[in-house]
Amino acid sequence: MNKRHDLENDATLAATSGLGVTIQGRYQDEAMLDAVRRSVVNEFNRRIAEVDEELRSLGVEV
């Protein structure tokens, strides 16, 4: 459950002002962040769904 909680927190941060992207140590501007934000959040949601599926297979209600 901790992994799921961490993923949820990270997804929330990525969806708001918590996302930062660097390329070889240089931070990217807001336009770049806006371009990748949806993909990052979608990936977190996919991972949360995987954790949920694993928990359900173990009999845990999510």
Contacts in CASP RR format, 6 or more apart in sequence:
PFRMAT RR
TARGET T0000
AUTHOR 0000-0000-0000
METHOD contacts of the structure
MODEL  1
MNKRHDLENDATLAATSGLGVTIQGRYQDEAMLDAVRRSVVNEFNRRIAE
VDEELRSLGVEV
1 55 0 8 1.000
1 60 0 8 1.000
3 51 0 8 1.000
4 48 0 8 1.000
4 51 0 8 1.000
4 52 0 8 1.000
4 55 0 8 1.000
4 62 0 8 1.000
7 44 0 8 1.000
7 47 0 8 1.000
7 48 0 8 1.000
7 51 0 8 1.000
8 44 0 8 1.000
8 48 0 8 1.000
10 44 0 8 1.000
11 41 0 8 1.000
11 44 0 8 1.000
11 45 0 8 1.000
11 48 0 8 1.000
13 19 0 8 1.000
14 37 0 8 1.000
14 40 0 8 1.000
14 41 0 8 1.000
14 44 0 8 1.000
15 37 0 8 1.000
15 41 0 8 1.000
19 33 0 8 1.000
19 36 0 8 1.000
19 37 0 8 1.000
19 40 0 8 1.000
20 27 0 8 1.000
20 28 0 8 1.000
20 33 0 8 1.000
21 27 0 8 1.000
21 28 0 8 1.000
21 32 0 8 1.000
21 33 0 8 1.000
21 36 0 8 1.000
22 28 0 8 1.000
52 62 0 8 1.000
55 62 0 8 1.000
56 62 0 8 1.000
END
